[in-house]
Amino acid sequence: MGDFGDLIMAMWPWLLILALMYLLFIRPQQKREKEREQMLQSLEVGDRVVTIGGIYGTIRALSDKSLTVEVGENVSLKMTRDAVAGTEGGEDDGAQS
C-alpha cells in the first residue's frame, strides 16, 4: 500500500499541471471557437465584415458554405464563411488575438 501512496504523491504535480493547462489554454480556446461558430452562423446580407486577410466589405449573398462580399464599386469576392475574421464594429472589430 505504501508504494501506491508514493505513486500518487509522485503523480500529483503532473496532474495539477495538466489541470492548469486545461483551465488556462484548452477551455478558453474552446469558448472562442464556439463564439466564432455562432458569429459565422449569424452572418446576414448587408453585414460589414473583415476577412482573415484584412479585406473589409459588405455581404451581398450568402449560402451554407460561402458568401459574396462587395469590396468596392462593382467589385465582389466569393469566399468561404471561414474566411471571415469578424464583423466590422463587432466585439473584436475583426482583429485576431
mmCIF file as gemmi writes it, N, C-alpha and C atoms, coordinates in Angstrom:
data_model
loop_
_atom_site.group_PDB
_atom_site.id
_atom_site.type_symbol
_atom_site.label_atom_id
_atom_site.label_alt_id
_atom_site.label_comp_id
_atom_site.label_asym_id
_atom_site.label_entity_id
_atom_site.label_seq_id
_atom_site.pdbx_PDB_ins_code
_atom_site.Cartn_x
_atom_site.Cartn_y
_atom_site.Cartn_z
_atom_site.occupancy
_atom_site.B_iso_or_equiv
_atom_site.pdbx_formal_charge
_atom_site.auth_seq_id
_atom_site.auth_asym_id
_atom_site.pdbx_PDB_model_num
ATOM 1 N N . MET Axp A 1 ? 0.823 -1.191 0 1 0 ? 1 A 1
ATOM 2 C CA . MET Axp A 1 ? 0 0 0 1 0 ? 1 A 1
ATOM 3 C C . MET Axp A 1 ? 0.871 1.261 0 1 0 ? 1 A 1
ATOM 4 N N . GLY Axp A 2 ? 2.058 1.173 0.59 1 0 ? 2 A 1
ATOM 5 C CA . GLY Axp A 2 ? 2.954 2.32 0.628 1 0 ? 2 A 1
ATOM 6 C C . GLY Axp A 2 ? 3.428 2.724 -0.764 1 0 ? 2 A 1
ATOM 7 N N . ASP Axp A 3 ? 3.657 1.742 -1.629 1 0 ? 3 A 1
ATOM 8 C CA . ASP Axp A 3 ? 4.107 2.051 -2.983 1 0 ? 3 A 1
ATOM 9 C C . ASP Axp A 3 ? 3.038 2.816 -3.758 1 0 ? 3 A 1
ATOM 10 N N . PHE Axp A 4 ? 1.782 2.445 -3.561 1 0 ? 4 A 1
ATOM 11 C CA . PHE Axp A 4 ? 0.684 3.13 -4.243 1 0 ? 4 A 1
ATOM 12 C C . PHE Axp A 4 ? 0.589 4.585 -3.779 1 0 ? 4 A 1
ATOM 13 N N . GLY Axp A 5 ? 0.748 4.807 -2.5 1 0 ? 5 A 1
ATOM 14 C CA . GLY Axp A 5 ? 0.72 6.171 -1.963 1 0 ? 5 A 1
ATOM 15 C C . GLY Axp A 5 ? 1.865 7.005 -2.514 1 0 ? 5 A 1
ATOM 16 N N . ASP Axp A 6 ? 3.05 6.385 -2.634 1 0 ? 6 A 1
ATOM 17 C CA . ASP Axp A 6 ? 4.196 7.086 -3.206 1 0 ? 6 A 1
ATOM 18 C C . ASP Axp A 6 ? 3.943 7.441 -4.667 1 0 ? 6 A 1
ATOM 19 N N . LEU Axp A 7 ? 3.296 6.534 -5.392 1 0 ? 7 A 1
ATOM 20 C CA . LEU Axp A 7 ? 2.974 6.783 -6.795 1 0 ? 7 A 1
ATOM 21 C C . LEU Axp A 7 ? 2.02 7.965 -6.93 1 0 ? 7 A 1
ATOM 22 N N . ILE Axp A 8 ? 1.001 8.001 -6.098 1 0 ? 8 A 1
ATOM 23 C CA . ILE Axp A 8 ? 0.047 9.111 -6.114 1 0 ? 8 A 1
ATOM 24 C C . ILE Axp A 8 ? 0.756 10.429 -5.802 1 0 ? 8 A 1
ATOM 25 N N . MET Axp A 9 ? 1.607 10.424 -4.806 1 0 ? 9 A 1
ATOM 26 C CA . MET Axp A 9 ? 2.331 11.638 -4.43 1 0 ? 9 A 1
ATOM 27 C C . MET Axp A 9 ? 3.276 12.087 -5.552 1 0 ? 9 A 1
ATOM 28 N N . ALA Axp A 10 ? 3.853 11.14 -6.281 1 0 ? 10 A 1
ATOM 29 C CA . ALA Axp A 10 ? 4.751 11.481 -7.384 1 0 ? 10 A 1
ATOM 30 C C . ALA Axp A 10 ? 3.963 12.028 -8.58 1 0 ? 10 A 1
ATOM 31 N N . MET Axp A 11 ? 2.74 11.561 -8.768 1 0 ? 11 A 1
ATOM 32 C CA . MET Axp A 11 ? 1.933 11.987 -9.918 1 0 ? 11 A 1
ATOM 33 C C . MET Axp A 11 ? 1.166 13.272 -9.648 1 0 ? 11 A 1
ATOM 34 N N . TRP Axp A 12 ? 0.971 13.626 -8.394 1 0 ? 12 A 1
ATOM 35 C CA . TRP Axp A 12 ? 0.171 14.791 -8.038 1 0 ? 12 A 1
ATOM 36 C C . TRP Axp A 12 ? 0.608 16.075 -8.758 1 0 ? 12 A 1
ATOM 37 N N . PRO Axp A 13 ? 1.89 16.435 -8.791 1 0 ? 13 A 1
ATOM 38 C CA . PRO Axp A 13 ? 2.28 17.66 -9.507 1 0 ? 13 A 1
ATOM 39 C C . PRO Axp A 13 ? 1.927 17.612 -10.996 1 0 ? 13 A 1
ATOM 40 N N . TRP Axp A 14 ? 2.077 16.447 -11.615 1 0 ? 14 A 1
ATOM 41 C CA . TRP Axp A 14 ? 1.756 16.337 -13.041 1 0 ? 14 A 1
ATOM 42 C C . TRP Axp A 14 ? 0.26 16.498 -13.29 1 0 ? 14 A 1
ATOM 43 N N . LEU Axp A 15 ? -0.548 15.93 -12.415 1 0 ? 15 A 1
ATOM 44 C CA . LEU Axp A 15 ? -1.998 16.082 -12.538 1 0 ? 15 A 1
ATOM 45 C C . LEU Axp A 15 ? -2.403 17.543 -12.355 1 0 ? 15 A 1
ATOM 46 N N . LEU Axp A 16 ? -1.758 18.216 -11.437 1 0 ? 16 A 1
ATOM 47 C CA . LEU Axp A 16 ? -2.02 19.636 -11.215 1 0 ? 16 A 1
ATOM 48 C C . LEU Axp A 16 ? -1.638 20.456 -12.45 1 0 ? 16 A 1
ATOM 49 N N . ILE Axp A 17 ? -0.496 20.152 -13.039 1 0 ? 17 A 1
ATOM 50 C CA . ILE Axp A 17 ? -0.061 20.846 -14.254 1 0 ? 17 A 1
ATOM 51 C C . ILE Axp A 17 ? -1.041 20.609 -15.393 1 0 ? 17 A 1
ATOM 52 N N . LEU Axp A 18 ? -1.5 19.374 -15.572 1 0 ? 18 A 1
ATOM 53 C CA . LEU Axp A 18 ? -2.476 19.075 -16.619 1 0 ? 18 A 1
ATOM 54 C C . LEU Axp A 18 ? -3.781 19.825 -16.393 1 0 ? 18 A 1
ATOM 55 N N . ALA Axp A 19 ? -4.24 19.896 -15.164 1 0 ? 19 A 1
ATOM 56 C CA . ALA Axp A 19 ? -5.476 20.619 -14.852 1 0 ? 19 A 1
ATOM 57 C C . ALA Axp A 19 ? -5.322 22.112 -15.156 1 0 ? 19 A 1
ATOM 58 N N . LEU Axp A 20 ? -4.184 22.678 -14.794 1 0 ? 20 A 1
ATOM 59 C CA . LEU Axp A 20 ? -3.941 24.095 -15.078 1 0 ? 20 A 1
ATOM 60 C C . LEU Axp A 20 ? -3.864 24.364 -16.577 1 0 ? 20 A 1
ATOM 61 N N . MET Axp A 21 ? -3.222 23.475 -17.317 1 0 ? 21 A 1
ATOM 62 C CA . MET Axp A 21 ? -3.142 23.631 -18.773 1 0 ? 21 A 1
ATOM 63 C C . MET Axp A 21 ? -4.542 23.638 -19.379 1 0 ? 21 A 1
ATOM 64 N N . TYR Axp A 22 ? -5.39 22.734 -18.897 1 0 ? 22 A 1
ATOM 65 C CA . TYR Axp A 22 ? -6.759 22.681 -19.399 1 0 ? 22 A 1
ATOM 66 C C . TYR Axp A 22 ? -7.488 23.984 -19.106 1 0 ? 22 A 1
ATOM 67 N N . LEU Axp A 23 ? -7.389 24.454 -17.864 1 0 ? 23 A 1
ATOM 68 C CA . LEU Axp A 23 ? -8.116 25.662 -17.468 1 0 ? 23 A 1
ATOM 69 C C . LEU Axp A 23 ? -7.585 26.93 -18.138 1 0 ? 23 A 1
ATOM 70 N N . LEU Axp A 24 ? -6.284 26.989 -18.372 1 0 ? 24 A 1
ATOM 71 C CA . LEU Axp A 24 ? -5.688 28.202 -18.927 1 0 ? 24 A 1
ATOM 72 C C . LEU Axp A 24 ? -5.653 28.247 -20.451 1 0 ? 24 A 1
ATOM 73 N N . PHE Axp A 25 ? -5.607 27.093 -21.114 1 0 ? 25 A 1
ATOM 74 C CA . PHE Axp A 25 ? -5.429 27.095 -22.56 1 0 ? 25 A 1
ATOM 75 C C . PHE Axp A 25 ? -6.563 26.431 -23.326 1 0 ? 25 A 1
ATOM 76 N N . ILE Axp A 26 ? -6.896 25.221 -22.983 1 0 ? 26 A 1
ATOM 77 C CA . ILE Axp A 26 ? -7.85 24.451 -23.777 1 0 ? 26 A 1
ATOM 78 C C . ILE Axp A 26 ? -9.267 24.995 -23.641 1 0 ? 26 A 1
ATOM 79 N N . ARG Axp A 27 ? -9.72 25.2 -22.415 1 0 ? 27 A 1
ATOM 80 C CA . ARG Axp A 27 ? -11.093 25.664 -22.203 1 0 ? 27 A 1
ATOM 81 C C . ARG Axp A 27 ? -11.355 27.04 -22.826 1 0 ? 27 A 1
ATOM 82 N N . PRO Axp A 28 ? -10.498 28.042 -22.649 1 0 ? 28 A 1
ATOM 83 C CA . PRO Axp A 28 ? -10.752 29.333 -23.301 1 0 ? 28 A 1
ATOM 84 C C . PRO Axp A 28 ? -10.745 29.23 -24.83 1 0 ? 28 A 1
ATOM 85 N N . GLN Axp A 29 ? -9.886 28.379 -25.392 1 0 ? 29 A 1
ATOM 86 C CA . GLN Axp A 29 ? -9.851 28.208 -26.844 1 0 ? 29 A 1
ATOM 87 C C . GLN Axp A 29 ? -11.157 27.6 -27.338 1 0 ? 29 A 1
ATOM 88 N N . GLN Axp A 30 ? -11.698 26.637 -26.604 1 0 ? 30 A 1
ATOM 89 C CA . GLN Axp A 30 ? -12.972 26.04 -26.984 1 0 ? 30 A 1
ATOM 90 C C . GLN Axp A 30 ? -14.086 27.08 -26.932 1 0 ? 30 A 1
ATOM 91 N N . LYS Axp A 31 ? -14.053 27.96 -25.949 1 0 ? 31 A 1
ATOM 92 C CA . LYS Axp A 31 ? -15.06 29.014 -25.834 1 0 ? 31 A 1
ATOM 93 C C . LYS Axp A 31 ? -14.961 29.985 -27.009 1 0 ? 31 A 1
ATOM 94 N N . ARG Axp A 32 ? -13.74 30.405 -27.371 1 0 ? 32 A 1
ATOM 95 C CA . ARG Axp A 32 ? -13.56 31.311 -28.515 1 0 ? 32 A 1
ATOM 96 C C . ARG Axp A 32 ? -14.042 30.665 -29.805 1 0 ? 32 A 1
ATOM 97 N N . GLU Axp A 33 ? -13.757 29.376 -29.978 1 0 ? 33 A 1
ATOM 98 C CA . GLU Axp A 33 ? -14.18 28.673 -31.186 1 0 ? 33 A 1
ATOM 99 C C . GLU Axp A 33 ? -15.704 28.595 -31.267 1 0 ? 33 A 1
ATOM 100 N N . LYS Axp A 34 ? -16.349 28.371 -30.143 1 0 ? 34 A 1
ATOM 101 C CA . LYS Axp A 34 ? -17.812 28.32 -30.118 1 0 ? 34 A 1
ATOM 102 C C . LYS Axp A 34 ? -18.397 29.689 -30.477 1 0 ? 34 A 1
ATOM 103 N N . GLU Axp A 35 ? -17.827 30.758 -29.923 1 0 ? 35 A 1
ATOM 104 C CA . GLU Axp A 35 ? -18.285 32.113 -30.237 1 0 ? 35 A 1
ATOM 105 C C . GLU Axp A 35 ? -18.079 32.431 -31.712 1 0 ? 35 A 1
ATOM 106 N N . ARG Axp A 36 ? -16.965 31.989 -32.278 1 0 ? 36 A 1
ATOM 107 C CA . ARG Axp A 36 ? -16.688 32.227 -33.701 1 0 ? 36 A 1
ATOM 108 C C . ARG Axp A 36 ? -17.708 31.497 -34.568 1 0 ? 36 A 1
ATOM 109 N N . GLU Axp A 37 ? -18.011 30.251 -34.227 1 0 ? 37 A 1
ATOM 110 C CA . GLU Axp A 37 ? -19.011 29.489 -34.984 1 0 ? 37 A 1
ATOM 111 C C . GLU Axp A 37 ? -20.366 30.175 -34.937 1 0 ? 37 A 1
ATOM 112 N N . GLN Axp A 38 ? -20.737 30.698 -33.776 1 0 ? 38 A 1
ATOM 113 C CA . GLN Axp A 38 ? -22.006 31.412 -33.65 1 0 ? 38 A 1
ATOM 114 C C . GLN Axp A 38 ? -22.007 32.664 -34.518 1 0 ? 38 A 1
ATOM 115 N N . MET Axp A 39 ? -20.888 33.4 -34.535 1 0 ? 39 A 1
ATOM 116 C CA . MET Axp A 39 ? -20.778 34.602 -35.35 1 0 ? 39 A 1
ATOM 117 C C . MET Axp A 39 ? -20.907 34.25 -36.831 1 0 ? 39 A 1
ATOM 118 N N . LEU Axp A 40 ? -20.23 33.178 -37.267 1 0 ? 40 A 1
ATOM 119 C CA . LEU Axp A 40 ? -20.291 32.784 -38.678 1 0 ? 40 A 1
ATOM 120 C C . LEU Axp A 40 ? -21.696 32.362 -39.077 1 0 ? 40 A 1
ATOM 121 N N . GLN Axp A 41 ? -22.411 31.695 -38.179 1 0 ? 41 A 1
ATOM 122 C CA . GLN Axp A 41 ? -23.77 31.26 -38.481 1 0 ? 41 A 1
ATOM 123 C C . GLN Axp A 41 ? -24.764 32.42 -38.477 1 0 ? 41 A 1
ATOM 124 N N . SER Axp A 42 ? -24.452 33.495 -37.763 1 0 ? 42 A 1
ATOM 125 C CA . SER Axp A 42 ? -25.386 34.617 -37.664 1 0 ? 42 A 1
ATOM 126 C C . SER Axp A 42 ? -25.162 35.683 -38.739 1 0 ? 42 A 1
ATOM 127 N N . LEU Axp A 43 ? -24.219 35.475 -39.655 1 0 ? 43 A 1
ATOM 128 C CA . LEU Axp A 43 ? -23.977 36.451 -40.713 1 0 ? 43 A 1
ATOM 129 C C . LEU Axp A 43 ? -25.219 36.614 -41.579 1 0 ? 43 A 1
ATOM 130 N N . GLU Axp A 44 ? -25.469 37.858 -41.984 1 0 ? 44 A 1
ATOM 131 C CA . GLU Axp A 44 ? -26.615 38.166 -42.826 1 0 ? 44 A 1
ATOM 132 C C . GLU Axp A 44 ? -26.189 39.092 -43.959 1 0 ? 44 A 1
ATOM 133 N N . VAL Axp A 45 ? -26.997 39.105 -45.014 1 0 ? 45 A 1
ATOM 134 C CA . VAL Axp A 45 ? -26.756 40.019 -46.129 1 0 ? 45 A 1
ATOM 135 C C . VAL Axp A 45 ? -26.815 41.445 -45.588 1 0 ? 45 A 1
ATOM 136 N N . GLY Axp A 46 ? -25.834 42.26 -45.976 1 0 ? 46 A 1
ATOM 137 C CA . GLY Axp A 46 ? -25.754 43.642 -45.519 1 0 ? 46 A 1
ATOM 138 C C . GLY Axp A 46 ? -24.784 43.852 -44.376 1 0 ? 46 A 1
ATOM 139 N N . ASP Axp A 47 ? -24.349 42.776 -43.717 1 0 ? 47 A 1
ATOM 140 C CA . ASP Axp A 47 ? -23.378 42.908 -42.635 1 0 ? 47 A 1
ATOM 141 C C . ASP Axp A 47 ? -22.028 43.351 -43.19 1 0 ? 47 A 1
ATOM 142 N N . ARG Axp A 48 ? -21.351 44.237 -42.459 1 0 ? 48 A 1
ATOM 143 C CA . ARG Axp A 48 ? -19.992 44.631 -42.812 1 0 ? 48 A 1
ATOM 144 C C . ARG Axp A 48 ? -19.056 43.663 -42.113 1 0 ? 48 A 1
ATOM 145 N N . VAL Axp A 49 ? -18.119 43.086 -42.868 1 0 ? 49 A 1
ATOM 146 C CA . VAL Axp A 49 ? -17.218 42.076 -42.324 1 0 ? 49 A 1
ATOM 147 C C . VAL Axp A 49 ? -15.769 42.402 -42.647 1 0 ? 49 A 1
ATOM 148 N N . VAL Axp A 50 ? -14.893 41.735 -41.912 1 0 ? 50 A 1
ATOM 149 C CA . VAL Axp A 50 ? -13.447 41.796 -42.156 1 0 ? 50 A 1
ATOM 150 C C . VAL Axp A 50 ? -12.994 40.364 -42.355 1 0 ? 50 A 1
ATOM 151 N N . THR Axp A 51 ? -12.236 40.125 -43.423 1 0 ? 51 A 1
ATOM 152 C CA . THR Axp A 51 ? -11.747 38.776 -43.688 1 0 ? 51 A 1
ATOM 153 C C . THR Axp A 51 ? -10.444 38.535 -42.93 1 0 ? 51 A 1
ATOM 154 N N . ILE Axp A 52 ? -10.015 37.275 -42.89 1 0 ? 52 A 1
ATOM 155 C CA . ILE Axp A 52 ? -8.756 36.965 -42.216 1 0 ? 52 A 1
ATOM 156 C C . ILE Axp A 52 ? -7.571 37.578 -42.95 1 0 ? 52 A 1
ATOM 157 N N . GLY Axp A 53 ? -7.782 37.969 -44.198 1 0 ? 53 A 1
ATOM 158 C CA . GLY Axp A 53 ? -6.734 38.634 -44.966 1 0 ? 53 A 1
ATOM 159 C C . GLY Axp A 53 ? -6.742 40.145 -44.802 1 0 ? 53 A 1
ATOM 160 N N . GLY Axp A 54 ? -7.697 40.669 -44.008 1 0 ? 54 A 1
ATOM 161 C CA . GLY Axp A 54 ? -7.751 42.105 -43.747 1 0 ? 54 A 1
ATOM 162 C C . GLY Axp A 54 ? -8.592 42.885 -44.74 1 0 ? 54 A 1
ATOM 163 N N . ILE Axp A 55 ? -9.417 42.214 -45.528 1 0 ? 55 A 1
ATOM 164 C CA . ILE Axp A 55 ? -10.261 42.885 -46.508 1 0 ? 55 A 1
ATOM 165 C C . ILE Axp A 55 ? -11.595 43.237 -45.861 1 0 ? 55 A 1
ATOM 166 N N . TYR Axp A 56 ? -11.985 44.505 -45.969 1 0 ? 56 A 1
ATOM 167 C CA . TYR Axp A 56 ? -13.261 44.968 -45.445 1 0 ? 56 A 1
ATOM 168 C C . TYR Axp A 56 ? -14.276 44.965 -46.568 1 0 ? 56 A 1
ATOM 169 N N . GLY Axp A 57 ? -15.505 44.58 -46.259 1 0 ? 57 A 1
ATOM 170 C CA . GLY Axp A 57 ? -16.537 44.578 -47.278 1 0 ? 57 A 1
ATOM 171 C C . GLY Axp A 57 ? -17.912 44.348 -46.687 1 0 ? 57 A 1
ATOM 172 N N . THR Axp A 58 ? -18.904 44.325 -47.581 1 0 ? 58 A 1
ATOM 173 C CA . THR Axp A 58 ? -20.298 44.129 -47.195 1 0 ? 58 A 1
ATOM 174 C C . THR Axp A 58 ? -20.814 42.855 -47.845 1 0 ? 58 A 1
ATOM 175 N N . ILE Axp A 59 ? -21.481 42.028 -47.059 1 0 ? 59 A 1
ATOM 176 C CA . ILE Axp A 59 ? -22.017 40.772 -47.591 1 0 ? 59 A 1
ATOM 177 C C . ILE Axp A 59 ? -23.171 41.078 -48.532 1 0 ? 59 A 1
ATOM 178 N N . ARG Axp A 60 ? -23.106 40.526 -49.748 1 0 ? 60 A 1
ATOM 179 C CA . ARG Axp A 60 ? -24.16 40.718 -50.745 1 0 ? 60 A 1
ATOM 180 C C . ARG Axp A 60 ? -24.939 39.434 -51.014 1 0 ? 60 A 1
ATOM 181 N N . ALA Axp A 61 ? -24.343 38.258 -50.76 1 0 ? 61 A 1
ATOM 182 C CA . ALA Axp A 61 ? -25.033 36.983 -50.96 1 0 ? 61 A 1
ATOM 183 C C . ALA Axp A 61 ? -24.448 35.962 -49.998 1 0 ? 61 A 1
ATOM 184 N N . LEU Axp A 62 ? -25.307 35.045 -49.555 1 0 ? 62 A 1
ATOM 185 C CA . LEU Axp A 62 ? -24.899 34.003 -48.606 1 0 ? 62 A 1
ATOM 186 C C . LEU Axp A 62 ? -25.392 32.644 -49.059 1 0 ? 62 A 1
ATOM 187 N N . SER Axp A 63 ? -24.585 31.624 -48.784 1 0 ? 63 A 1
ATOM 188 C CA . SER Axp A 63 ? -25.036 30.241 -48.914 1 0 ? 63 A 1
ATOM 189 C C . SER Axp A 63 ? -24.53 29.514 -47.67 1 0 ? 63 A 1
ATOM 190 N N . ASP Axp A 64 ? -24.767 28.215 -47.599 1 0 ? 64 A 1
ATOM 191 C CA . ASP Axp A 64 ? -24.35 27.47 -46.409 1 0 ? 64 A 1
ATOM 192 C C . ASP Axp A 64 ? -22.852 27.537 -46.165 1 0 ? 64 A 1
ATOM 193 N N . LYS Axp A 65 ? -22.047 27.428 -47.212 1 0 ? 65 A 1
ATOM 194 C CA . LYS Axp A 65 ? -20.588 27.346 -47.07 1 0 ? 65 A 1
ATOM 195 C C . LYS Axp A 65 ? -19.841 28.589 -47.548 1 0 ? 65 A 1
ATOM 196 N N . SER Axp A 66 ? -20.486 29.433 -48.36 1 0 ? 66 A 1
ATOM 197 C CA . SER Axp A 66 ? -19.761 30.562 -48.932 1 0 ? 66 A 1
ATOM 198 C C . SER Axp A 66 ? -20.573 31.846 -48.823 1 0 ? 66 A 1
ATOM 199 N N . LEU Axp A 67 ? -19.917 32.937 -49.175 1 0 ? 67 A 1
ATOM 200 C CA . LEU Axp A 67 ? -20.579 34.235 -49.21 1 0 ? 67 A 1
ATOM 201 C C . LEU Axp A 67 ? -19.902 35.107 -50.255 1 0 ? 67 A 1
ATOM 202 N N . THR Axp A 68 ? -20.629 36.101 -50.708 1 0 ? 68 A 1
ATOM 203 C CA . THR Axp A 68 ? -20.087 37.062 -51.653 1 0 ? 68 A 1
ATOM 204 C C . THR Axp A 68 ? -19.984 38.396 -50.941 1 0 ? 68 A 1
ATOM 205 N N . VAL Axp A 69 ? -18.786 38.977 -50.962 1 0 ? 69 A 1
ATOM 206 C CA . VAL Axp A 69 ? -18.518 40.226 -50.258 1 0 ? 69 A 1
ATOM 207 C C . VAL Axp A 69 ? -18.2 41.298 -51.29 1 0 ? 69 A 1
ATOM 208 N N . GLU Axp A 70 ? -18.918 42.416 -51.217 1 0 ? 70 A 1
ATOM 209 C CA . GLU Axp A 70 ? -18.635 43.556 -52.083 1 0 ? 70 A 1
ATOM 210 C C . GLU Axp A 70 ? -17.566 44.386 -51.403 1 0 ? 70 A 1
ATOM 211 N N . VAL Axp A 71 ? -16.425 44.553 -52.091 1 0 ? 71 A 1
ATOM 212 C CA . VAL Axp A 71 ? -15.292 45.265 -51.5 1 0 ? 71 A 1
ATOM 213 C C . VAL Axp A 71 ? -15.071 46.629 -52.135 1 0 ? 71 A 1
ATOM 214 N N . GLY Axp A 72 ? -15.78 46.907 -53.188 1 0 ? 72 A 1
ATOM 215 C CA . GLY Axp A 72 ? -15.678 48.189 -53.862 1 0 ? 72 A 1
ATOM 216 C C . GLY Axp A 72 ? -16.81 48.299 -54.862 1 0 ? 72 A 1
ATOM 217 N N . GLU Axp A 73 ? -16.858 49.423 -55.564 1 0 ? 73 A 1
ATOM 218 C CA . GLU Axp A 73 ? -17.887 49.597 -56.576 1 0 ? 73 A 1
ATOM 219 C C . GLU Axp A 73 ? -17.724 48.547 -57.662 1 0 ? 73 A 1
ATOM 220 N N . ASN Axp A 74 ? -18.735 47.721 -57.849 1 0 ? 74 A 1
ATOM 221 C CA . ASN Axp A 74 ? -18.732 46.646 -58.856 1 0 ? 74 A 1
ATOM 222 C C . ASN Axp A 74 ? -17.584 45.652 -58.68 1 0 ? 74 A 1
ATOM 223 N N . VAL Axp A 75 ? -17.088 45.505 -57.456 1 0 ? 75 A 1
ATOM 224 C CA . VAL Axp A 75 ? -16.037 44.536 -57.168 1 0 ? 75 A 1
ATOM 225 C C . VAL Axp A 75 ? -16.511 43.639 -56.028 1 0 ? 75 A 1
ATOM 226 N N . SER Axp A 76 ? -16.724 42.354 -56.336 1 0 ? 76 A 1
ATOM 227 C CA . SER Axp A 76 ? -17.177 41.398 -55.332 1 0 ? 76 A 1
ATOM 228 C C . SER Axp A 76 ? -16.243 40.205 -55.299 1 0 ? 76 A 1
ATOM 229 N N . LEU Axp A 77 ? -16.113 39.625 -54.124 1 0 ? 77 A 1
ATOM 230 C CA . LEU Axp A 77 ? -15.285 38.448 -53.938 1 0 ? 77 A 1
ATOM 231 C C . LEU Axp A 77 ? -16.142 37.33 -53.348 1 0 ? 77 A 1
ATOM 232 N N . LYS Axp A 78 ? -16.001 36.127 -53.892 1 0 ? 78 A 1
ATOM 233 C CA . LYS Axp A 78 ? -16.686 34.981 -53.328 1 0 ? 78 A 1
ATOM 234 C C . LYS Axp A 78 ? -15.673 34.227 -52.479 1 0 ? 78 A 1
ATOM 235 N N . MET Axp A 79 ? -16.078 33.885 -51.248 1 0 ? 79 A 1
ATOM 236 C CA . MET Axp A 79 ? -15.169 33.213 -50.322 1 0 ? 79 A 1
ATOM 237 C C . MET Axp A 79 ? -15.958 32.306 -49.391 1 0 ? 79 A 1
ATOM 238 N N . THR Axp A 80 ? -15.24 31.455 -48.684 1 0 ? 80 A 1
ATOM 239 C CA . THR Axp A 80 ? -15.893 30.591 -47.713 1 0 ? 80 A 1
ATOM 240 C C . THR Axp A 80 ? -16.236 31.407 -46.469 1 0 ? 80 A 1
ATOM 241 N N . ARG Axp A 81 ? -17.202 30.936 -45.716 1 0 ? 81 A 1
ATOM 242 C CA . ARG Axp A 81 ? -17.568 31.618 -44.475 1 0 ? 81 A 1
ATOM 243 C C . ARG Axp A 81 ? -16.391 31.646 -43.503 1 0 ? 81 A 1
ATOM 244 N N . ASP Axp A 82 ? -15.556 30.617 -43.54 1 0 ? 82 A 1
ATOM 245 C CA . ASP Axp A 82 ? -14.405 30.547 -42.635 1 0 ? 82 A 1
ATOM 246 C C . ASP Axp A 82 ? -13.398 31.668 -42.864 1 0 ? 82 A 1
ATOM 247 N N . ALA Axp A 83 ? -13.483 32.338 -44.008 1 0 ? 83 A 1
ATOM 248 C CA . ALA Axp A 83 ? -12.555 33.425 -44.309 1 0 ? 83 A 1
ATOM 249 C C . ALA Axp A 83 ? -12.91 34.707 -43.565 1 0 ? 83 A 1
ATOM 250 N N . VAL Axp A 84 ? -14.051 34.744 -42.913 1 0 ? 84 A 1
ATOM 251 C CA . VAL Axp A 84 ? -14.471 35.934 -42.174 1 0 ? 84 A 1
ATOM 252 C C . VAL Axp A 84 ? -13.848 35.899 -40.783 1 0 ? 84 A 1
ATOM 253 N N . ALA Axp A 85 ? -13.12 36.965 -40.45 1 0 ? 85 A 1
ATOM 254 C CA . ALA Axp A 85 ? -12.497 37.061 -39.131 1 0 ? 85 A 1
ATOM 255 C C . ALA Axp A 85 ? -13.462 37.67 -38.124 1 0 ? 85 A 1
ATOM 256 N N . GLY Axp A 86 ? -14.325 38.554 -38.572 1 0 ? 86 A 1
ATOM 257 C CA . GLY Axp A 86 ? -15.272 39.195 -37.665 1 0 ? 86 A 1
ATOM 258 C C . GLY Axp A 86 ? -16.128 40.188 -38.399 1 0 ? 86 A 1
ATOM 259 N N . THR Axp A 87 ? -17.065 40.763 -37.661 1 0 ? 87 A 1
ATOM 260 C CA . THR Axp A 87 ? -17.906 41.78 -38.248 1 0 ? 87 A 1
ATOM 261 C C . THR Axp A 87 ? -17.333 43.141 -37.904 1 0 ? 87 A 1
ATOM 262 N N . GLU Axp A 88 ? -17.459 44.074 -38.801 1 0 ? 88 A 1
ATOM 263 C CA . GLU Axp A 88 ? -16.948 45.416 -38.559 1 0 ? 88 A 1
ATOM 264 C C . GLU Axp A 88 ? -17.8 46.062 -37.483 1 0 ? 88 A 1
ATOM 265 N N . GLY Axp A 89 ? -17.161 46.631 -36.488 1 0 ? 89 A 1
ATOM 266 C CA . GLY Axp A 89 ? -17.893 47.19 -35.377 1 0 ? 89 A 1
ATOM 267 C C . GLY Axp A 89 ? -18.278 46.131 -34.358 1 0 ? 89 A 1
ATOM 268 N N . GLY Axp A 90 ? -17.815 44.886 -34.599 1 0 ? 90 A 1
ATOM 269 C CA . GLY Axp A 90 ? -18.102 43.793 -33.667 1 0 ? 90 A 1
ATOM 270 C C . GLY Axp A 90 ? -17.221 43.906 -32.445 1 0 ? 90 A 1
ATOM 271 N N . GLU Axp A 91 ? -17.344 42.926 -31.589 1 0 ? 91 A 1
ATOM 272 C CA . GLU Axp A 91 ? -16.64 42.927 -30.312 1 0 ? 91 A 1
ATOM 273 C C . GLU Axp A 91 ? -15.137 43.079 -30.489 1 0 ? 91 A 1
ATOM 274 N N . ASP Axp A 92 ? -14.558 42.348 -31.454 1 0 ? 92 A 1
ATOM 275 C CA . ASP Axp A 92 ? -13.109 42.424 -31.64 1 0 ? 92 A 1
ATOM 276 C C . ASP Axp A 92 ? -12.735 43.198 -32.899 1 0 ? 92 A 1
ATOM 277 N N . ASP Axp A 93 ? -13.73 43.775 -33.584 1 0 ? 93 A 1
ATOM 278 C CA . ASP Axp A 93 ? -13.509 44.534 -34.807 1 0 ? 93 A 1
ATOM 279 C C . ASP Axp A 93 ? -12.661 43.789 -35.813 1 0 ? 93 A 1
ATOM 280 N N . GLY Axp A 94 ? -12.789 42.458 -35.8 1 0 ? 94 A 1
ATOM 281 C CA . GLY Axp A 94 ? -12.098 41.639 -36.777 1 0 ? 94 A 1
ATOM 282 C C . GLY Axp A 94 ? -10.67 41.305 -36.421 1 0 ? 94 A 1
ATOM 283 N N . ALA Axp A 95 ? -10.15 41.863 -35.362 1 0 ? 95 A 1
ATOM 284 C CA . ALA Axp A 95 ? -8.76 41.599 -35.005 1 0 ? 95 A 1
ATOM 285 C C . ALA Axp A 95 ? -8.629 40.21 -34.4 1 0 ? 95 A 1
ATOM 286 N N . GLN Axp A 96 ? -7.55 39.536 -34.731 1 0 ? 96 A 1
ATOM 287 C CA . GLN Axp A 96 ? -7.304 38.213 -34.163 1 0 ? 96 A 1
ATOM 288 C C . GLN Axp A 96 ? -6.37 38.364 -32.989 1 0 ? 96 A 1
ATOM 289 N N . SER Axp A 97 ? -6.618 37.57 -31.952 1 0 ? 97 A 1
ATOM 290 C CA . SER Axp A 97 ? -5.736 37.64 -30.78 1 0 ? 97 A 1
ATOM 291 C C . SER Axp A 97 ? -4.818 36.466 -30.719 1 0 ? 97 A 1
